[in-house]
């Protein structure tokens, strides 16, 4: 087992053929920055020959609350980072598993479901929170979600900004597994062991084929989302959303 390498705030370890990438900002609900996303993407893009599976998870009570929107937020850099990571996850010939240890919101949803297999704690939930701050889903969510659960449900989650409990996410097919919290570690270990000791070449080829069939326009979607999101950053509503959130009041959107 290798010693953990802390690349603030991402923890990367390798053990028994599994590369684990852990968002490690629990006090900030693992809010994602461009630097964090690029670190994770690079780890996947440069994975060594001994690795046979990849795990992405988080510390604390959240998998990830999405983009870190606080002071110093760089929207374009964050978009580029999330797009790079989603591309790395879906293009990697190795199976990628996400361990959703709690809340997955915003871009955190994209990362969670861009994985080939997703194991979620029953107490967690998924939230496309973008609409609540005057923005649109990104990180491939507009295709990833619709490909998993259909257009009607995708529109409901994206346009109404409702929380989707982990059990319902599994029932809909957004994720494969929702398990009681006290069984989560065991189930995650079981899934990882299965793919890390499986026929790696066969798993890679089936992943490639399924991705091509179910996400045929993901690259174009990522580019379109980036273009749309950058335009939205300059709107009045996008300024109002985060302000209202910080001030702990309902947002008042004016449609421009």
Buried (B, 14 or more C-beta within 10 A) or exposed (E): EEEBEEBEBBBBBBEEBBBBBBBBBBEBBBBBBBBBBBBBBBBBBEBEEEBBBBBBBBBBBBBBBBBBBEEEBBBEBBBBBBBBBBBBBBBBEBBBBBBBBBBBBBBBBBBBBBBBBBBBBBBBBBBBBBBBBBBBBBBBBBBBBBBBBEEEBBEBBBEEBBEBBBBBBBEBEBBBBBBEEEEBBEBBBEBBBBBBEEEBEEBBEEBBEEBEEEBEEBBEBBEBBBEBBEEBBEBEBBEBBBBBBEEEEEBEBEEE
